[in-house]
Structure formats: structure tokens, C-alpha cells
Amino acid sequence: MGGIKYNCLLAFIIGASLLTIGEAESRRDVNAELNRIPASKWLQLVDSALDSVKRQKRLEDNLLNSDITVKNGSLSHAQLLETLPNLASKEDSFLALKILKSSLFVFNSECLPNEIDGDECRSYLEQKPLPEGSTLRTECENLLKGNREGHHAFRRLLESSHYRNGFYEMFPNSGSRDAVPAAWSISKELYEPDDNQTLNEVIVENNSNLGLAQWAQFVEHDLSKPVSQSMGSGAPIECCSRDQINLQPRHHHPACAPILYQPSGKYDVPSCLNYVRSALAVADCNFGGAEQLNQATGSLDLSQLYGFTLAAEKKLRVLEGGLLKTTPRGEYDNALLPMATDTEGPSFCARDKIGDGTCFAAGDSRVNSNPFSILIYTIFMRNHNKLAVELHERNRRWGDEKLFQAAKAINVAIYRRVVIEEWLPAVLGNRLATEIKRRPNKHALEVSNEFAVAAIRFYFSMLPNELQNLTKDNVVYGSEGSQYIFISKDLPTTNLFELKEEIYKPKLQYTSSKLNEILESLLNQQAMDMDSTYAGGVVWHKNTKPTHADILAFDIQRGRDHGLLPYHKYLESCVLSKPVTSWRDFEQYIPKDVLDKLKTIYSSWSDVDLIVGGISERPVHGSVGPTFSCIIAEQFVHVLKQHEQKQDQKHAQLVDQYRRFNGTKLLCLSSGLSAVPQNIFQLPSASNHMVSCEDV
């Protein structure tokens, strides 16, 4: 299987870390020391932590009184929508914060004075229940007994987390021997000026089209949603000034970890992007280090369309005929997503006022992140309603609830089939995608941190600055051997949109025909190479105040926030099966020019962030390198097992009637296109011919 050793996946599943004899002896010493703490002292430490949380509320009141909060329409508002928490997530995180604070009080008062390091202290506390009789223990137990509808902790592929104090402290960017490069400086160093070459008469070398990246984002929205912490009142946290400068220390919230750029050139200006640390999760009622919360359900269930909770789902339903709400445009295959209301607007679009432009609503705040996202949400909304109408015509006595649940079950089954049978092979290659389905897994666990905040984010490297107008009216196909050449009828080729102009602020005049143009063009436009260079539309590299977020810097910062181990740890486990000892161990997987650049950015090979190492690797077989292939494959072993456990037997017979429904048919029946490629994730070619929608 090339550079990927599949046995490494099994090691991840059963637990990769084993204690050496020396580590076991050290653990016993720690146990003996901390077991001496009397029950009364444990209660006292928890009470002290709860007092510190109350003091934080006073700081938050001062920040709000000073108008330090996220303003509608601001750059921070757009970033907030990417990580917008619901009420349940806020409550979970606030409780988890109390547990973390209690653990830190133990660390500072009992572990440090006895020369017990953070990792050893955390390992002990993870097995130590919160004290009996404490209000915190009662609150925790009540939470875990409830119906959580998602809201579980991300798991870790390798047992330990990577924090400076073992619990939660991120490594500094300067001023100490364990400093790491600032996230924004890494993104700026990796950036290369965008190639202005058009697609006129360009021979395709990479067969993947932009549909591959579009579906990757949609799958991410379904499986993973890390959300940001909030104030105790529920208000969002702001870490930067209105003019994108770092705030004064007195205005810093403890959850702030802003992404800062300190000028090095004469004409550079200091800049600040809002980064609020991710919401914390209550994994159990023990002490321990920070674990982050996944607001998504963690399974392929189209929760990003239908909502993560039953209450959210109900708001999206017509409650008649089994239908989802829409903005009607004639027949069901022309409908648009429902518009956000005045009260919902700030939860879906980064605008001052909802009436300033188009703003769609769905089950996830990320629906308006870009036109590719809006398009695929629309496709599955249309497919649901089309199915509901078909079912109603065949079953006139069925009520709304039965129609809705049946249409949803079929819609989800179609989506799963396209993801597993068509998209996953395009990402991982046919051999590994097939192997995943054969591997047994005893436990259907939650989504891994490494998948959620690193590996699945690979698609941003493949996004271009613009979507070119490659509809049949503007492009003809010529061929050279087995490949097609796009030859524009118009010179130069026109663009349908610039990505940076559409991020959470839809400016396009959305119509059914506009969505058809976007769909046809993304099927015909080549995805950018998966590498360490992102287009300027998703990173900010200029020496001026930023007008949009730097996604690579954001992902680097979030990986550190979540305590991901450095890249080399995953390369060791996934590929090498031996320790990395120098930069030379990366040479087989990362191109020389990229590796040389990494050497100038990081002072040590041991500091390279997982997201940076992963996107730097040469793709193997599919679209990503060996380390990301390993992490994505490991996650889908769990996804498939969870699917087996949650199969909807009630609607199995109905679902089986749609077993031949593939990606081509989905796009044909949910759009106005006349033809679609046989493989919707590859460019049209002599080996991937166009299928007439009249024939599906």
C-alpha cells in the first residue's frame, strides 16, 4: 500500500501508547505522593477553583461594559460563524472549565511543589473522580445522564496531549527555549504569490475537480464542529481591537489566544485575528487535562443540513408533507435554501444587518462559508424534498412525520453511499478505501482531534482564488491523448466569483441558474495541488490590515489549542514505525524545496505542526500524503462501524430501492444540468465521459 502501513491504523484503534517499566515505576511514585491528600483537601481545591470562575465573571462584565465584544459584520464575526456554539455547547464547556480549573489548582498546589511534572500529574488526575459531596460532582453526573445529542469530547489518536504544563497551556511564540514559531508567521513564510495563469489551453495534469474539495468540506461539517468558548453570559469573546490590533492586557479574556503578526519589515503593520480557545468537553466526572468538545454528531447523518438537535431540525421543517423549508423557485429542483430571518441572521452571515444581502439558513452556521458550501447544502435540501414528494405520491395516507423520516433516511443513505463509494476512494485511493471496509473495529468511538482540526482540513489547499466560468456556453473540449484541454470561447475566461469576497457574506445574486453555473464550472475546474501553498483567497499575506481570515494560521493555532502532538509523532506511528531523529527522516515524504523552507521556519524538526507537515507531504494514490491518509482512514474505520450500529432498519426496505442512486444521478436530479461526469470528483476526460441527465 505504498508508504502507508495499515497495521498502524490498528495500533491507533487498540491504543498506541504502552508504558515502559521506568514509566510504570514513576507512575507508582506519583500515586503514592498524591494518594496522601485527604478528602477535605480535595473539596477545598474544588471550592477554590469555583471561586476563580466567579472572579472571571467580573472580568467579563468589565469587558462588556467596555464594549469589548464581537460586532456584527466584523472580521471576527466571520470567524465566529466558523465555530459558533449552541446553548448546550456553552453549558458543557462552562462545566468543563470548572473541572479544568480544579485540576490546575491540584497541579499548582500539590504536584509542582512535589516536583511532579504536568504529564504525570495529569495522568494521575484522569483516574481521580471529583470528590463526593461537591456540587461540581453532582452537576457533572447530571450532565452525563442527560440526552446530549452530540456534544462529546474529541478523542486522541496518541494518548498524551501536547501542552506546556501538561494540562492546557499553549507553547509560547517567543521568550523561552520551548518557544514555537507564531502561527501567522508560518502561513506567511509558506505562501507563494498566486499564479495568474488562466485555464485557457491549459493541459490538465491533476484529474481531480473542485467537487472533491467541496465534498470534503461538507463531510467535515457533518462529522466535526469544534466551537469557541463564550463568556458565562453566553456573549462571544473578542481578542482584537476594531482596527485588528492586539488588545491591552487588561482587556484580555483568559480564553483569548489571538493570532498575531509582529512586523519585521519597514512597511509592515502589526495585525491581530480573533482566536478564542475551543469549547471544553466533559468526558467523565474525573479531574484531568483539557479535552475539546465536538458539537457535531460525529456520524454521517447529514446533521449539517438537518441540525445537530431535534429542536434545530424542527425549525427547518415545513411540518407538512415531510418537507424542509425552502425559498421557492418553481419546482423542487429549482428551490433555494430558506433565508435566515432577522433574528437568525447573525448566526449565519457576517453582516451588520440581515437585509444587507442574501443569507441562507441550515442546520449548521457554516452553510454560508462559501458558494461551494451553499451549493451542496442546496442539493441535499432539494433531494430531500424531491424524495418526500415521491413518497407522498406513492403513500397518500402517510402523515408529515412518517414522510419526513423516510425521506431523511433515504437522503442520508444516498449521501453515505457517495461519500464511502465515490469520494473516499478519490481522497485515499481505491486500495486503502476498500481496505477500510474490511477492517473490524470493536468500538465505534468519537471523532479524533487529529482528523477534525488537521487531516480533514486538507481541502483548503486545493481551493483556488476564483471559480472560472466553465459552463458549456463558455468552454469547449479538445483532447490530447486521453486528456481534455479546456479551450475558452472568450478570452480571457471570466470568473463566476472570487472566493475571498464570498466568505460568510454572500454577494452573488443566487438563482437556480446561478447555482447551475457554479455546479457545472466546479465539475470542470481542476482542483489545485494538495501542498503547503494556499491561495491568497484563504490566507492573508499582505502587509496591510487583513480583510479576511488566514485559514492556515487559524488551523495551526487551533491544533496547538487542542494539544495536538507534533507532526513527527504521527509520521512515526502511521508510516515509519520507528522514531524520527532528524530532518532527513522527512525527505522521503516532503519535497526538498518545501522541506528546505520548513527548516528556515522551525528551529527543530520536532516542532513542525501536524497540519503543516501533513499538507507538505507528497500525495500518495489519492489526494493526500501518507500521514493524512492514515488519519482519515482511521477515522472512517470508526465511521463505518458506527454506521453499522446505527443502521435504520425501520426504513431499510425503502432505502434499498435507491441503492443504485449515485453521485451522477444525485447531481442530475437536483440541478438543471444536462450532463454530469461519470465520476463527479474527476475532470471530464476520455476515461471519465459525460453522462446525459436524460439517461439517469
Secondary structure, 3 states (H helix, E strand, C coil): CCCCCCHHHHHHHHCCCCCCHHHHHHHHHHHHHHCCCCHHHHHHHHHHHHHHHHHHHHHHHHHHHCCCCCCCCCHHHHHHHHCCCCHHHHHHHHHHHHHHHHHHHHHHHHHHHHCCCHHHHHHHHCCCECCCCCHHHHHHHHHHHCCCCCCEECECCCCCCCCCCCCCCCCCCCCCCCCCCCHHHHHHHHCCCCCCCCCCCEECCCCEEHHHHHHHHHHHHHHCCECECCCCCCCCCCCECCCCCECCHHHCCCCECCEEECCCCCCCCCEEECCECECECCCCCECCCCCEEECCCCCCCCHHHHCCCHHHHHHCECCCCCCECCECCCCHHHCECCECCCCCHHHCCCCCCHHHCCCECCCCCCCCCCHHHHHHHHHHHHHHHHHHHHHHHHCCCCCHHHHHHHHHHHHHHHHHHHHHHHHHHHHHCHHHHHHHHHCCCCCCCCCEHHHHHCHHHHHHHHCCCEEECCCCCCEEEEEECCEEEEEECCCCCCEEEEHHHCCCCCCCCCCHHHHHHHHHHHHHCECCCCCCCCCCCCCCCCCCCCCCCCHHHHHHHHHHHCCCCCHHHHHHHHHHCCCCCCHHHHCCCCCHHHHHHHHHHCCCHHHCCHHHHHHHCCCCCCCCCHHHHHHHHHHHHHHHHHHHHCCCHHHHHHHHCCCCCCHHHHHHHCCCCCEEECCCCECCECCECEEEHHHC
